Amino acid sequence: MKIVVLLKQVPDTADERKLDLDTGLQDRDASDLVIDEINERALELALRSKDADKSTEVVVLSMGPDSASTSVRKALSIGADAGVHVVDDGLAGADAARTAAVLAAALKNVGFDVVIAGNEATDGRGGVVPAMIAEHLSLPLLGNLVSAELSADGVRAERQVSAGTQSISAPLPALLTVTESFDEARFPNFKGILSAKKKKITVLTLADLDVPAPSGRTTMVNTTERPARAAGVKLTDDGTSATALVEFLASNRLI
C-alpha cells in the first residue's frame, strides 16, 4: 500500500502572523516556519499503518516555496520514506482552486492508494482543498475523521457529525482528512535524522505536471493592517457594578 500525506509549511502558531501589506500575502519571514500540526497527525496515522505492515510506503507531498523543503526533510526524519516538493514561481499566491488542481496533478504523477490530509490548515482555515482534490481525482472523500483504520481492503473510520459520530468505510483508492482527535506525531530520533539525509526528495515544477491553465484567479483588491485593540472597560465595584455590567452587555447586544 502506498500512502501519500499532504504536508503544508505554515508560520508557527506560537508567533504573531502578519500580512505583507504590499502583496496581500502572508509574510513568511515574520515568524518561524513549521509543518502544520494537523499534517503531522496525518503523518502519524500513515506511519502507524506502516508499523503494522512493513510493506507500506509513506510519501509526503508538499507545494510551496523553496523553504518548504526543510519541512519535507523533517517529515522524512520522522519516518516517511520519500518526499515530493512542488515548487514554481508561478504558484506564488495560488488560491484554493489552483492549489487543489496542482496537488491533484502531482498525486497522479506520484501514484497512491491512500491520500491523507488535515481537515484544514492552521494559516488559512479554508478546509476545502482536500474535497477539491477528491473531486479532481474522482476519489471517495472520508472527511473530518476522529479515527481510522487502513488496510489493503479499504478504510474504516469514524467521522464527527453534529449528533455524534458516524461509522463510514470506502474501498481504495480514497482520500481522508484527519482532525485533532488523532495522535500527535512521534519525534524524530537520531537514526531518523541521519537516514533522512539519504532519502529522496523529488522536485516538480508546473512544467512537469499536466495542469490546465487556470480559468480565473482570486485577486487581492486591497489590504489594511488590523487596528490596534482598544482598551477595555474597567468596572470598579462600588455596589453598582452588576447593573453597569448588565448595561454594558446589553448595549453591545451580548445578552
Order of alpha helices (4+ residues) and beta strands (2+ residues): beta-beta-beta-alpha-beta-alpha-beta-alpha-beta-alpha-beta-beta-beta-beta-alpha-beta-alpha
